[in-house]
Amino acid sequence: MTFAKTASLAALLLLPVTTARASSDDAWKQFAADVKSKCTAALAGQLVKPKLVVDPTGSEHFGLAIATGEIKGAKGQRASFVCVYDKVTKKAEIGSELGSDTLKVTIPGK
């Protein structure tokens, strides 16, 4: 087999791998956006303008995020919540309020 044929064959074999990886990157970005959206909705009424950080891939079964912000109706008081997103049902649930005396979370602004 000539070098040109070998190089062409190698390029063809690698094409599906690079295509799959690109779609996986897009899929993970979409996943993270969905986790953020669903967790933000689950926090409605809890925090004023919550900031979230999303684990990019989560665990095997769950998407994971941490939200923090000012407690709605309690000016100056901050709290954080853990949000769990079920990858099958696509529903999010939040844990109980973790006050700043229990957990202090700082998420850099963008």
C-alpha distances in whole Angstrom, upper triangle without the diagonal:
4,7,8,6,7,10,11,10,12,15,15,16,18,20,22,23,25,26,28,29,31,33,34,35,37,38,39,41,43,44,46,47,49,50,52,53,54,56,57,59,60,62,64,67,67,65,66,63,61,58,55,52,49,47,43,42,45,45,44,46,48,48,50,52,55,58,61,63,67,69,70,74,74,74,72,71,68,66,62,61,58,56,54,52,51,47,48,51,51,54,55,58,60,61,65,66,65,68,67,69,67,64,63,60,59,56,55,56,53
4,5,5,6,9,10,11,12,14,15,17,18,20,23,24,24,26,28,29,30,32,34,35,37,38,40,41,43,44,45,47,49,50,51,53,54,56,57,59,60,62,64,67,67,65,65,62,60,57,54,51,49,47,43,42,46,46,45,47,49,49,51,52,55,58,60,63,67,69,70,74,74,73,72,71,67,65,62,61,58,56,54,52,51,48,49,52,51,55,56,59,60,62,65,66,65,68,67,69,67,63,63,59,58,55,54,55,52
4,5,5,6,8,10,10,12,14,15,16,18,21,22,22,24,26,27,28,30,32,32,34,36,37,38,40,42,43,45,46,48,49,51,52,53,55,57,58,59,61,65,64,62,63,59,57,54,52,49,46,44,41,40,43,44,43,46,47,46,48,50,52,55,57,60,64,66,67,71,71,70,69,68,64,63,59,58,55,54,52,50,50,46,47,50,49,53,54,56,58,59,63,63,63,65,64,66,64,61,60,56,55,52,51,52,49
4,5,5,6,9,10,11,12,14,15,16,20,21,21,22,25,26,26,29,30,31,33,34,36,37,39,40,42,43,45,46,48,49,51,52,53,55,57,58,60,63,63,61,61,58,56,53,50,48,45,43,40,39,43,43,42,45,46,45,47,49,52,54,57,59,63,65,66,70,70,69,68,67,63,62,59,57,55,53,51,49,49,45,46,49,48,51,52,55,57,59,62,63,62,64,64,66,64,60,59,56,55,52,50,51,48
4,5,5,6,9,10,11,12,14,15,18,19,20,21,24,25,26,28,29,31,32,34,35,37,38,39,41,43,44,45,47,48,50,51,53,55,56,57,59,63,62,61,61,58,56,53,50,48,45,43,39,39,42,42,41,44,45,44,47,48,51,54,56,59,63,65,66,69,70,69,68,67,63,62,58,57,54,52,50,48,47,43,44,48,47,50,51,54,56,58,61,62,62,64,64,66,64,60,59,56,55,52,51,51,48
4,5,5,6,9,10,11,12,14,17,17,18,20,22,23,24,27,28,29,31,32,33,35,37,38,39,41,43,44,45,47,48,50,51,53,54,56,58,61,60,59,60,56,54,51,48,45,43,41,37,36,40,40,38,41,43,42,44,46,49,52,54,57,61,63,64,68,68,67,66,65,61,60,56,55,52,50,48,46,45,42,43,46,45,49,50,52,54,56,59,60,59,62,61,63,61,58,57,54,53,50,49,49,47
4,5,5,6,9,10,11,12,15,16,16,18,20,21,22,24,26,26,28,30,31,33,34,36,37,39,40,42,43,45,46,47,49,51,52,53,55,59,58,57,57,53,52,48,46,43,41,39,35,34,38,38,37,40,41,41,43,44,47,49,52,54,58,60,61,65,65,65,63,62,59,57,54,52,50,48,46,44,44,40,42,45,43,47,48,51,52,54,57,58,57,60,59,61,59,55,54,51,50,47,46,46,44
4,5,5,6,9,10,11,14,15,15,17,19,20,21,23,25,26,27,29,30,32,33,35,36,38,39,41,42,44,45,47,48,50,51,53,55,58,57,56,56,53,51,48,46,43,40,38,35,34,38,38,37,40,41,40,42,44,47,49,52,54,58,60,61,65,65,64,63,62,59,57,54,52,49,48,46,43,43,39,40,43,42,46,47,50,51,53,57,58,57,60,59,62,59,56,55,52,50,47,46,46,44
4,5,5,6,9,10,12,14,15,16,18,19,21,22,24,25,27,28,30,31,33,34,36,37,38,40,42,43,44,46,48,49,50,52,54,57,57,56,56,53,51,48,45,42,40,38,34,33,36,37,35,38,39,39,41,43,46,48,51,54,58,59,60,64,65,64,63,62,58,56,53,51,48,46,44,42,41,38,38,42,41,44,45,49,50,52,56,57,56,59,58,61,58,55,54,51,50,47,46,47,44
4,5,5,6,9,11,11,12,15,16,17,19,21,22,23,25,26,27,29,31,32,33,35,36,38,39,41,42,44,45,47,48,50,52,55,54,53,54,50,48,45,42,40,37,35,31,30,34,34,33,35,37,36,38,40,43,46,48,51,55,57,58,62,62,62,60,59,55,54,50,49,46,44,42,40,39,36,37,40,39,43,43,46,48,50,53,54,53,56,55,58,55,52,51,48,47,44,43,44,41
4,5,5,6,9,10,10,12,14,15,16,18,20,21,22,24,25,27,28,30,31,33,34,36,37,39,40,42,43,45,46,48,50,53,52,51,51,48,46,43,41,38,35,33,30,29,33,33,32,35,36,35,37,39,42,44,47,49,53,55,56,60,60,60,58,57,54,52,49,47,44,43,41,39,38,34,36,39,37,41,42,45,46,48,52,53,52,55,54,57,54,51,50,46,45,42,41,42,39
4,5,5,8,10,10,11,13,15,16,17,19,21,22,23,25,27,28,29,31,33,34,35,37,38,40,41,43,44,45,47,49,53,52,51,52,48,46,44,41,38,35,34,30,29,32,33,31,34,35,34,37,39,42,44,47,50,53,55,56,60,60,60,59,58,54,52,49,47,44,42,40,38,37,33,34,37,36,40,41,44,46,48,52,53,52,55,55,57,55,51,51,47,46,43,43,43,40
4,6,7,8,10,11,12,14,16,17,18,20,22,22,24,26,27,28,30,32,33,34,36,37,38,40,42,43,44,46,48,52,51,50,51,48,45,43,40,37,34,32,28,27,30,31,29,31,33,33,35,37,40,43,46,49,52,54,55,59,59,59,58,57,53,51,47,45,42,40,38,36,35,31,32,36,35,38,39,42,44,46,50,51,50,53,53,55,53,49,49,46,45,42,42,42,40
4,6,5,6,9,10,11,13,15,15,17,19,20,21,23,25,26,27,29,30,32,33,35,36,37,39,41,42,43,46,49,48,47,48,44,42,39,37,34,31,29,25,24,28,28,27,30,31,30,32,34,37,40,43,45,49,51,52,56,56,56,54,53,50,48,44,43,40,38,36,34,33,30,31,34,33,36,37,40,42,44,47,48,48,50,50,52,50,46,46,42,42,39,38,39,36
4,5,5,6,9,10,11,12,14,16,17,18,20,21,23,24,26,27,29,30,32,33,34,36,38,39,40,42,44,48,47,46,46,43,41,38,36,33,30,29,25,24,28,28,27,29,31,30,32,34,37,39,42,44,48,50,51,54,55,55,54,53,49,47,44,42,39,37,35,33,32,29,30,33,32,35,36,39,41,43,47,48,47,50,50,52,50,46,46,42,41,38,38,38,35
4,6,5,6,8,10,10,12,14,15,16,18,20,21,22,24,25,26,28,30,31,32,34,36,37,38,40,42,45,45,44,45,42,40,37,34,32,29,27,23,22,25,26,24,26,28,27,30,32,35,37,40,43,47,48,49,53,53,53,52,51,47,45,42,40,37,35,33,30,29,26,27,30,28,32,33,37,38,41,44,45,45,48,48,51,48,45,44,41,40,37,37,37,35
4,5,5,6,9,10,10,12,14,15,16,18,20,20,22,24,25,26,28,30,31,32,34,36,37,38,41,44,43,42,43,40,38,35,32,29,26,24,21,19,23,23,22,25,26,25,27,29,33,35,38,41,44,46,47,51,51,51,50,49,45,43,40,38,35,33,31,29,28,24,26,29,28,31,32,35,37,39,42,43,43,46,45,48,45,42,42,38,38,35,34,35,33
4,5,5,6,9,10,11,13,14,15,17,18,20,21,23,24,26,27,29,30,31,33,35,36,37,40,43,42,41,41,38,36,33,30,28,25,23,20,19,23,24,23,26,26,25,27,29,32,34,37,39,43,45,46,50,50,50,48,47,44,42,39,37,34,32,31,29,28,25,27,29,28,31,32,35,36,38,42,42,42,45,44,47,44,41,40,37,36,33,32,33,30
4,5,5,6,9,10,11,12,14,16,17,18,20,21,23,24,26,27,28,30,32,33,34,36,38,42,41,40,40,37,35,33,30,28,25,24,20,19,23,24,23,25,25,24,27,28,31,33,36,39,42,44,45,49,49,49,48,47,44,42,38,37,34,32,30,27,27,23,25,28,26,29,30,34,35,38,41,42,42,45,44,47,45,41,41,37,36,33,33,33,30
4,5,5,6,9,10,10,12,14,15,16,18,20,21,22,24,25,26,28,30,31,32,34,36,40,39,38,39,36,34,31,28,26,23,21,18,16,20,21,19,21,22,21,24,26,29,31,34,37,41,42,43,47,47,47,47,45,42,40,36,34,31,29,27,24,24,20,22,24,23,27,28,31,33,35,38,39,39,42,42,45,42,39,39,35,35,32,32,32,30
4,5,5,6,9,10,10,12,14,15,16,18,20,21,22,24,25,27,28,30,31,33,35,38,37,36,37,34,32,29,26,23,20,19,15,14,18,19,19,21,21,20,22,24,27,29,32,35,38,40,41,45,45,45,44,43,39,37,34,32,29,27,26,24,23,20,22,25,23,26,27,30,31,33,37,38,37,40,40,42,40,37,36,33,32,29,29,29,27
4,5,5,6,9,10,11,13,14,16,17,19,20,21,23,24,26,27,29,30,32,34,37,37,35,36,32,30,28,25,23,20,19,15,15,19,21,21,22,22,20,23,24,27,28,31,34,37,39,40,44,44,44,43,42,39,37,33,32,30,27,26,24,24,21,23,25,23,26,27,30,31,34,37,37,37,40,40,42,40,37,36,32,31,28,28,27,25
4,5,5,6,9,10,10,12,14,15,16,18,20,21,22,24,25,27,28,30,32,35,35,34,34,31,29,27,24,22,19,19,15,14,18,20,19,20,20,19,21,23,26,28,31,33,37,38,39,42,43,43,42,41,38,36,33,31,28,26,24,22,21,18,20,22,20,23,24,28,29,32,35,36,36,39,39,42,40,36,36,32,32,28,28,28,25
4,5,5,6,8,10,10,12,14,15,16,18,20,21,22,24,25,26,28,30,34,33,32,33,30,28,25,22,20,17,15,12,11,14,16,15,17,17,16,18,20,23,25,29,31,35,36,37,41,41,42,41,39,36,34,30,28,25,23,21,19,19,15,18,20,18,21,22,25,27,29,33,34,34,36,36,39,37,33,33,30,29,26,26,27,24
4,5,5,6,9,10,11,12,14,15,17,18,20,21,22,24,26,27,29,32,32,30,31,28,26,23,20,18,15,14,10,10,14,16,17,18,18,16,18,19,22,23,26,29,32,34,35,39,39,39,38,37,34,32,28,27,24,22,21,19,20,17,19,22,19,22,22,25,26,29,32,32,32,35,34,37,35,32,31,27,27,23,23,23,21
4,5,5,6,9,10,11,12,14,15,16,18,20,21,23,24,26,27,31,31,29,30,26,25,22,20,18,15,15,11,12,15,18,18,19,18,16,18,19,22,23,26,28,32,33,34,38,39,38,38,37,33,32,28,27,25,22,21,19,19,16,19,20,18,21,21,24,26,28,32,32,32,35,35,38,36,32,32,28,27,24,24,23,21
4,5,5,6,9,10,10,12,14,15,16,18,20,21,22,24,26,30,29,28,29,26,24,22,19,18,14,14,11,10,13,15,15,16,15,13,16,17,21,22,26,28,31,33,33,37,38,38,37,36,33,31,27,25,23,20,19,16,16,13,15,17,14,18,18,22,24,26,30,31,31,34,34,37,35,31,31,28,27,24,25,24,22
4,5,5,6,9,10,10,12,14,15,16,18,20,21,22,25,28,27,26,27,24,22,20,16,14,11,10,7,7,10,13,13,14,13,11,13,14,17,19,23,25,29,30,31,35,35,36,35,33,30,28,24,22,20,17,16,14,15,12,15,17,14,17,17,20,21,24,27,28,28,31,31,34,31,28,28,24,24,21,22,22,20
4,5,5,6,9,10,11,12,14,15,16,18,20,21,23,26,26,24,25,22,20,17,15,13,10,11,8,9,12,15,16,17,15,12,14,14,17,18,21,23,27,28,29,33,34,33,33,32,28,27,23,22,20,18,17,15,16,14,17,18,15,17,17,20,21,24,27,27,27,30,30,33,31,28,27,23,22,19,19,19,17
4,5,5,6,9,10,10,12,14,15,16,18,20,21,25,25,24,24,21,20,18,15,14,12,13,10,11,13,16,17,16,15,12,14,14,18,19,22,24,27,28,29,32,33,33,33,32,29,27,24,22,20,17,16,14,15,12,15,16,12,15,15,19,20,23,27,27,28,30,31,34,32,29,28,25,24,21,22,21,19
4,5,5,6,9,10,11,12,14,15,16,18,20,24,23,23,24,21,19,17,14,13,10,10,8,8,9,12,13,13,11,8,11,12,15,17,20,23,26,27,28,31,32,33,32,31,27,25,22,20,17,14,13,10,11,9,12,13,10,12,13,16,18,20,24,25,25,28,29,32,29,26,26,23,23,20,21,21,20
4,5,5,6,9,10,10,12,14,15,16,19,22,21,20,21,18,16,14,11,9,6,7,6,7,9,12,14,14,11,8,9,9,12,14,17,19,23,24,25,29,29,30,29,28,24,22,19,17,15,12,12,10,12,11,14,15,12,13,12,15,16,19,22,22,23,25,26,29,26,23,23,19,19,16,17,17,16
4,5,5,6,9,10,10,12,14,15,17,20,20,19,19,16,15,13,11,11,9,11,9,11,12,16,17,17,14,11,12,11,14,14,17,19,22,23,24,27,28,28,28,27,24,22,19,18,16,14,14,12,14,13,16,16,12,13,13,16,17,20,23,23,24,26,26,30,28,25,24,21,20,17,18,17,16
4,5,5,6,8,10,11,12,14,16,19,19,19,20,17,16,15,12,12,10,12,11,12,12,15,16,15,12,9,11,11,14,14,18,20,23,23,23,27,28,29,29,28,25,22,19,17,16,12,12,9,11,10,13,12,8,10,10,13,15,18,21,22,23,26,27,30,28,25,25,22,22,19,21,20,19
4,5,5,6,8,10,10,12,14,18,17,17,18,16,14,13,10,10,7,9,9,10,10,12,14,13,10,6,7,7,11,11,15,17,21,21,22,25,26,27,27,25,22,19,16,14,12,9,8,6,9,9,12,12,8,9,7,10,12,15,18,19,20,22,24,27,24,22,22,19,19,17,19,19,18
4,6,5,6,9,10,11,13,16,15,14,15,13,10,10,7,8,7,10,10,12,12,15,18,16,13,9,9,7,10,9,12,14,18,18,19,23,24,24,24,23,19,17,15,13,12,9,10,9,13,13,16,15,12,11,9,12,12,15,18,18,19,21,22,25,23,20,20,17,17,14,16,15,15
4,6,5,6,9,10,11,15,15,14,15,13,11,11,10,12,10,13,14,15,15,18,20,18,15,12,12,11,13,12,15,16,18,19,19,22,24,24,25,24,21,19,17,15,14,11,12,10,13,14,16,15,11,10,9,12,13,16,19,19,21,23,24,27,26,23,23,20,20,17,19,18,17
4,5,5,6,9,10,14,14,14,16,14,13,13,11,13,11,14,15,15,14,17,18,16,13,10,11,10,12,12,15,17,19,19,19,22,24,25,25,24,21,19,16,14,13,9,10,8,10,12,13,12,8,7,6,9,10,14,17,17,19,22,24,27,25,23,23,20,21,19,21,20,20
4,5,5,6,9,12,11,12,14,12,10,11,8,10,10,12,14,15,13,16,18,16,12,10,9,8,9,8,11,13,16,16,16,20,21,22,22,20,17,15,12,10,9,6,8,7,11,13,15,14,10,9,6,7,7,11,13,14,16,18,20,23,21,19,19,17,18,16,18,18,19
4,5,5,7,10,10,9,11,9,7,9,8,11,11,14,16,18,16,19,22,20,16,13,12,10,10,8,11,11,14,14,14,17,19,20,20,19,16,14,12,11,11,9,11,11,15,16,19,17,13,12,9,10,10,13,15,14,16,18,19,23,21,19,19,17,17,15,17,17,17
4,5,5,9,10,11,12,11,10,12,12,15,14,17,19,20,18,21,23,20,17,15,14,13,13,12,14,14,16,15,14,18,20,21,22,21,18,17,15,13,13,11,12,12,14,16,18,15,12,10,8,10,10,14,15,16,18,20,22,25,24,22,22,20,21,19,21,20,21
4,6,9,9,10,13,13,11,13,12,15,14,17,19,19,18,19,21,19,15,14,13,12,12,11,13,14,16,14,14,17,19,21,22,20,17,15,13,10,11,8,10,10,13,15,17,14,12,9,6,6,7,10,12,13,16,18,20,23,21,20,21,19,20,19,22,21,22
4,6,5,7,9,10,8,11,11,14,14,17,20,21,19,21,23,21,17,15,14,12,11,8,10,11,12,11,10,14,15,17,18,16,14,12,10,8,10,9,12,13,16,18,20,18,15,13,10,9,7,10,11,10,13,15,17,20,19,17,18,16,18,17,20,19,21
4,6,7,9,10,9,13,13,17,17,20,22,24,22,24,26,24,21,19,17,15,15,12,13,12,12,11,9,13,15,16,18,17,15,14,13,12,14,12,15,15,18,21,22,20,17,14,12,12,11,13,14,13,16,17,19,22,22,20,21,19,20,19,22,21,22
4,6,8,10,10,14,15,19,20,23,25,27,25,27,29,27,23,22,20,18,16,13,13,12,11,9,7,9,12,14,16,14,14,13,13,13,15,15,18,18,21,24,26,23,21,18,15,14,12,14,13,12,15,16,18,21,21,20,20,19,21,20,23,22,23
4,7,10,9,12,13,17,18,21,24,25,23,25,28,26,22,20,18,15,14,10,10,9,9,6,6,9,10,12,14,12,10,9,10,9,12,13,16,17,21,23,25,23,21,18,15,13,10,11,10,9,12,12,14,17,17,16,17,16,17,18,20,20,22
4,6,6,9,11,15,17,20,23,25,23,25,28,26,23,20,18,15,12,9,8,6,5,5,5,9,9,10,11,10,8,8,9,10,13,13,17,18,22,24,27,24,22,19,16,15,12,13,12,10,12,12,13,16,17,15,15,14,15,15,17,16,19
4,6,9,12,16,18,22,24,26,25,28,31,29,25,22,20,17,15,11,9,6,5,6,5,9,10,9,11,11,9,10,11,13,16,16,20,21,24,26,29,27,24,21,18,18,15,17,16,14,15,14,15,19,19,18,17,15,15,15,16,15,17
4,7,10,13,16,19,21,24,23,26,29,28,24,21,19,15,14,10,9,7,8,9,9,12,13,13,13,13,11,12,12,13,16,16,19,20,23,25,28,26,22,21,18,18,16,18,18,15,17,16,17,20,21,18,17,15,14,13,14,12,14
4,6,10,13,16,18,21,20,23,26,24,21,18,15,12,10,6,6,5,7,9,10,14,14,14,14,13,10,10,9,10,12,12,16,17,20,22,25,24,20,18,15,15,13,15,15,13,14,14,14,18,18,15,14,12,12,10,12,11,13
4,7,10,14,15,18,18,21,24,23,20,16,14,10,8,6,5,6,10,12,13,17,17,16,15,15,11,11,9,10,12,12,15,16,20,21,25,24,20,19,16,16,14,16,17,15,14,15,15,18,18,15,13,10,9,7,9,8,10
4,6,10,12,15,14,17,20,20,16,13,10,7,6,4,7,9,13,14,16,20,19,19,18,17,14,12,9,9,10,9,12,13,17,18,21,21,17,17,13,14,12,14,16,14,14,16,16,19,18,15,14,10,10,8,10,10,11
4,7,9,12,11,15,18,18,15,11,9,6,5,7,9,12,16,17,19,23,23,22,21,20,16,14,11,11,10,10,12,13,17,17,21,21,18,17,14,15,14,15,17,16,16,17,17,20,18,15,14,10,10,7,10,11,12
4,6,8,8,12,15,15,11,8,6,4,7,9,12,15,19,20,22,25,25,26,24,23,19,17,13,12,10,9,10,10,14,14,17,18,15,15,13,14,13,15,18,18,17,20,20,23,21,17,17,13,14,11,13,14,14
4,6,5,9,12,13,10,7,6,6,9,12,15,18,22,23,25,29,28,29,27,25,22,19,15,14,11,11,10,11,13,13,17,18,15,16,14,15,15,16,19,19,19,21,21,24,21,18,18,15,15,13,15,17,17
4,6,10,12,13,11,8,8,9,12,14,18,21,24,26,27,31,31,31,30,28,25,22,19,17,15,13,13,12,14,13,17,18,15,17,16,18,18,19,23,23,22,25,25,27,25,22,21,18,18,15,17,18,17
4,7,8,10,9,7,8,10,14,17,20,23,27,28,29,33,33,34,33,31,27,24,21,19,15,14,12,11,12,10,14,16,14,16,15,17,18,19,23,24,24,26,27,29,26,23,24,20,21,18,20,21,21
4,7,8,6,4,5,8,12,15,18,22,25,26,28,31,31,32,31,29,25,22,18,16,13,11,9,9,10,9,13,15,13,14,13,14,15,16,20,21,21,24,24,27,24,21,22,19,20,18,20,22,22
4,5,5,6,7,11,14,17,21,24,28,28,30,33,33,34,33,31,27,24,20,18,14,13,10,10,10,9,12,15,14,15,14,15,16,17,20,22,22,25,26,28,24,22,23,21,23,21,23,25,25
4,6,8,11,14,18,21,24,28,31,31,33,36,36,38,37,34,31,27,24,21,17,15,12,11,10,8,11,14,14,15,15,17,18,19,23,25,25,28,30,31,28,26,27,25,26,25,27,29,28
4,7,10,14,17,20,23,27,30,29,31,34,35,36,36,33,29,26,22,19,16,13,10,9,6,6,8,10,11,12,12,14,16,17,21,23,24,27,29,30,27,25,27,25,26,25,27,29,29
4,6,10,13,16,20,23,26,26,27,31,31,32,32,29,26,23,19,16,12,10,6,5,5,5,8,10,9,10,9,11,13,14,18,20,20,24,25,27,24,22,23,21,23,21,24,25,26
4,7,11,13,17,20,23,24,25,29,29,30,29,27,24,21,17,14,11,8,6,5,6,6,10,11,9,10,9,10,12,14,17,19,19,23,24,26,23,21,21,19,20,18,21,22,22
4,7,10,14,17,20,21,23,26,26,27,26,24,20,17,13,11,7,6,5,6,9,10,14,14,12,12,9,10,10,11,15,16,16,19,20,22,19,17,18,15,17,15,18,19,20
4,6,10,13,17,18,19,23,23,24,23,21,17,14,10,8,6,5,7,8,12,13,17,17,14,13,10,10,9,11,14,14,14,17,17,20,18,15,15,12,13,12,15,16,17
4,7,10,14,15,17,21,20,21,19,17,13,11,7,6,5,6,9,11,15,17,20,20,17,16,12,12,9,10,12,11,11,13,14,16,14,11,11,9,10,9,13,14,16
4,7,10,11,13,17,17,17,16,14,11,8,5,5,6,7,11,13,17,19,22,21,18,16,13,12,9,10,12,10,10,12,12,16,14,12,11,8,10,9,12,13,15
4,7,9,12,15,14,14,13,11,7,6,4,6,9,11,14,17,20,22,25,24,22,20,16,15,12,12,12,10,9,10,10,13,13,10,9,7,8,8,11,12,15
4,6,9,12,11,11,10,8,5,6,7,9,12,14,17,19,23,25,28,27,24,22,18,17,14,15,14,11,11,10,10,14,14,12,10,9,9,10,12,12,15
4,6,9,7,7,6,6,4,6,9,11,15,16,20,22,26,28,31,29,26,24,20,19,16,16,15,11,12,10,10,14,15,13,12,12,12,13,15,15,18
4,6,5,7,8,6,5,6,9,11,15,16,20,22,25,28,30,28,26,23,20,18,15,15,13,9,11,9,11,13,14,14,14,14,15,16,18,18,21
4,6,7,10,9,9,10,12,13,17,18,21,23,26,29,31,28,26,23,20,18,16,16,15,12,14,13,14,17,18,18,17,17,18,18,21,20,22
4,6,9,9,11,12,15,16,20,21,24,26,29,32,34,32,29,26,23,21,19,19,17,14,16,14,16,18,20,20,19,20,21,21,23,23,25
4,6,6,8,10,14,16,20,21,25,27,30,33,35,33,31,28,24,22,19,19,16,13,14,12,13,15,17,17,17,18,19,20,22,22,25
4,6,8,11,15,17,21,23,26,29,32,35,37,35,32,30,26,25,21,21,19,16,16,13,13,16,18,18,17,17,18,19,21,20,23
4,6,10,13,17,20,22,26,28,32,34,37,35,33,30,27,25,22,21,19,15,15,12,11,13,16,16,14,15,15,17,18,18,21
4,7,11,14,17,20,23,26,29,32,35,33,31,28,24,22,19,18,16,12,11,8,8,10,13,13,12,13,14,16,18,19,22
4,7,10,14,16,20,23,26,29,32,30,28,25,21,20,16,15,13,10,9,6,6,9,11,10,9,9,11,13,15,16,19
4,7,11,13,17,20,23,26,28,27,25,22,18,16,13,12,10,6,5,4,5,9,9,8,8,8,11,12,16,17,20
4,7,10,13,16,20,22,25,24,22,19,16,14,10,9,9,6,5,6,7,11,9,7,8,7,10,11,14,16,19
4,6,10,13,16,19,22,20,18,16,12,10,6,6,6,6,6,9,11,13,11,10,11,10,13,13,17,18,20
4,7,10,13,16,19,18,16,14,10,9,6,5,8,8,9,12,14,16,13,11,13,11,14,14,17,19,21
4,7,10,13,15,14,12,10,7,6,4,6,10,11,12,15,17,19,17,15,16,14,16,15,19,20,21
4,7,9,12,12,10,8,6,5,6,8,12,14,15,18,20,22,19,18,19,17,19,18,21,22,23
4,6,9,8,6,6,4,6,9,11,15,17,18,22,23,26,23,21,22,20,22,20,23,23,24
4,5,6,5,6,6,8,11,14,17,20,21,25,27,29,26,24,26,23,25,23,26,27,27
4,6,5,8,9,12,15,17,21,23,24,28,29,31,29,26,28,25,26,24,27,27,27
4,6,8,11,13,17,19,23,25,27,30,32,34,31,29,31,28,30,28,30,31,30
4,5,9,11,15,18,21,24,26,29,31,33,31,29,30,28,30,28,30,30,30
4,7,10,13,17,20,22,24,27,29,32,29,27,28,26,27,25,27,27,27
4,7,10,14,17,19,21,24,27,29,27,25,26,24,26,24,26,26,26
4,7,10,13,15,17,21,23,25,23,21,22,20,22,20,23,24,24
4,7,10,12,15,18,20,23,20,19,21,19,21,20,24,24,25
4,7,9,11,14,17,19,17,15,17,16,18,18,21,22,24
4,7,8,12,15,16,14,13,16,15,18,19,22,23,25
4,6,9,13,14,12,12,15,15,18,19,23,24,27
4,6,10,11,10,10,12,13,16,17,21,22,24
4,7,8,6,6,9,10,13,15,19,21,24
4,5,5,6,8,10,13,15,19,20,24
4,5,5,5,8,11,14,17,19,22
4,6,7,11,14,17,20,22,26
4,7,10,13,16,20,22,25
4,6,10,13,16,19,22
4,7,10,13,16,19
4,7,10,13,16
4,6,9,13
4,6,9
4,7
4
